[in-house]
Amino acid sequence: MQAIQVNSEQLSLESFAEAGLTCHQKAVKVFRLPEFPPPLAYHYVQSYYADMVVSLGKAISCTPSDDASLLASDPPYTPPYPLTPPQGTTYLRALVNTVSNKRLDALEDFQSLYKTDAEIFPPQMVKSLVDSLPESERAQAERRPELKRFINRTKRDQEREQSRTSSQDEGAVKRFKLPKKHMQLEEFVKCVQESGMVKDQGTIHRLFDALTVGQQKQVGPDLFRVFYTIWKETEAEAQEVCLPASVSEHLETSECVFKLSSSVKTSRGVGKIAMTQRRLFLLTDGRPGYVEAAQYRDIEDLKVSSAPLLLLRIPSLKVRVRGRKEAFEANLKTETELWNLMVKEMIAGRSMADLHKDPQYMQQALTNALLMDAVVGSLQSSKAIYAASKLAHFDRMKTEVPMMVPQTTAEVLKHKINPSVELTTPHAVDVLLYTPGQLWVSVSRGKVMVFDASTWSLTHTCLQVGTARLNCMLEVDRDQVWMGSEDSVIYIITVVSMVCNKQLTEHRTEVTGLTLGADKYSQKVAYSCSAEGSVMLWDVATLQVKKQFRLSCDRLLSVFSHNGGLWCCSRDSIMEVWRNGSLKHSMSLPEKQRATFSSILLLPELEEVWSVCMDSGEVCVWHMKDATKPYQRVELQDCSGCFCMIRVKNQVWIGGVARSSAKGKVYILDAERHLVLKELHGHADRVTTLCSAEDRYALSGAGKHDGKIAIWKVE
């Protein structure tokens, strides 16, 4: 019979007695494990695990919660301090459930530990458990509210940890130290970024203005310490809010309470006003209950008012909601002005998010609101509310510069992604690649992010692929993605492990293009090209160069395989070459209309090659089989240059920049009729890259003054 003896206070009690010292000896409790089966056959082992789970369940139910004598001994993951019952037995049962593939039961045990103290459960083990859930068990978890919320919380914690890890390259440090001297703006920006509170420079500049209202433009160490402490305490309090299931079921899956008021009287009862990303609600006192106050998008009017109390007038916040006769009123007293500011910013953020199909606006508005709260708490002066108003960025933007989205754009735009959200400034989207179920995004200096194409949520943060800009990506054999870099290397990423385990280093200058093709034996091969004109043919299986040649041109930009030959685009010409590199024919613009080519697109069934230029708003359509025929020109309205092209169904999508405003535009053309069907205005900077997701969506990425990805519905 095996046993776990679980009291660490049994050290040399006899020696104490021999020395004549009196020692109170606690009763030792022993948890006895079931008999281990002699033959290590699968069904015997599984039966052993089942027996152990039953025994541990009985121990948990029979052990008083304040009995600290039953401790866990040497678990595979060592908690930061000894576990008290029923923590120890619950922890052990979670491990047994894990190894016996009872994932949901294991998660329930870990959830129980998380409720007791978030520090005692193993985050990496739980993440692996969540990631390994098959679809059937994931569906079961969705039907269990508490377990569903625990899984979502685990994912959010993991994303935050990934963000913190990736931000190391952006100047953050692992151990933040509070400043010891006064800081001017530049030092303040660096300090806030290192603290992990906010990364965005624009927001930090507004925070600096708020903290220095009415004084010299510098932030002292004492003020920063108070501000930082309040911010961290608010963050900790939000994480500790534990809502009963009867309240949680009214909220969305990813919705969390970020701010709670003190207990106040309202028109719907007494309780605390709770603020989430989506709404305000009343968490009633006594037996906690849920009373909806308002969703931000439904608020018609918000104002500071006053409510009578005996002979006094108590400051209150009055919320008028669309479709309701009675306004919701909360006697927030001294908190009223602050809540008015915060809720106005949330309303404006919600409006911007809905208008631009960009949920990041909502998250930014929430950050602004929480910064307002910390500013008011740290200043504690008559100017505190005015100072906090400096952070009302979206509310001010909504008032001063109404941002309307054209109807055509609003109808086609489905969603937006901001891959620069955890970076200090927006970075240009260099390359987009869709592979089944995943969107690959390359931003500054070889950073690659991978998004789930069903939810557009981040799954892998900042794979570092070299240290130079990436120019192109290509899916090869469904299990590899090749990436061509400015540093002249082709990096090969294994899709399953998301690890770069191979590099192709034969090019001598930056790799600008990649494409798949077939050799004369119909075997799959890959072609790559580099800026100085080199083209290489790769055996995909052996990763060996089978052939290479060099073209004479001004910066080779891309290569495409078609019908036994290659089409290549350089800045000054479009070339069709044989597989041995000999030139079949070349196309270029007349001297008077000379512009710099940026992209070409092959439409073989129409026997056409389309081209665009980075310094022209014209599309040129060439005949594939007869280069002597005159090309057709299609004029794009209000366009000063184009940078990318893709084919989606019977349409050609072109990314460019407007002439009038320097903002990005996407043009949709009918491939057969050569007519412009739609102009889409979705970016604040030029459109740098396009890709298609199974002809259902087209995706556009923009330059560094925007840094976002727009997802468009394809009709």
Secondary structure, 3 states (H helix, E strand, C coil): CCEEECCCCCCCHHHHHHCCCCCCCCCCCEEECCCCCCCCCHHHHHHHHHHHHHHHHHHHHHCCCCCCCCCCCCCCCCCCCCCCCCHHHHHHHHHHHHHCCCHHHHHHHHHHHHHHCCCCCCHHHHHHHHHCCCHHHHHHHHCCHHHHHHHHHHHHHHHHHHHHHHHHHHCCCCCCCCCCCCECHHHHHHHHHHHCCCCCHHHHHHHHHHHCCCCCCCECHHHHHHHHHHHHHHHHHHHHCCCCHHHHCCCCCCCCCCEECCCEEECCEEEEEEECCCEEEEEECCCCCEEEEEEHHHEEEEEEEEEEECCEEEEEEEEEECCCCCCEEECCHHHHHHHHHHHHHHHHHHHHHHHHCCCHHHHHHHHHHHHHHHHHHHHCCCCHHHHHHCCCHHHHHHHHCCCCCCHHHHHHEEEEECCCCCCCCCCCCCEEEEECCEEEEEECCCEEEEEECCCCEEEEEEEECCCCCEEEEEEECCCEEEEEECCCCEEEEECCCCEEEEEECCCCCCEEEEEEEECCCCCEEEEEEECCCEEEEEECCCCEEEEEEECCCCCEEEEEEECCEEEEEECCCEEEEECCCCEEEEECCCHHHCCCEEEEEEEHHHCEEEEEECCCCEEEEEECCCCCCCCEEEECCCCCEEEEEEEECCEEEEEEECCCCCCEEEEEEECCCCEEEEEEEEECCCEEEEEEECCCEEEEEECCCCCCEEEEECC
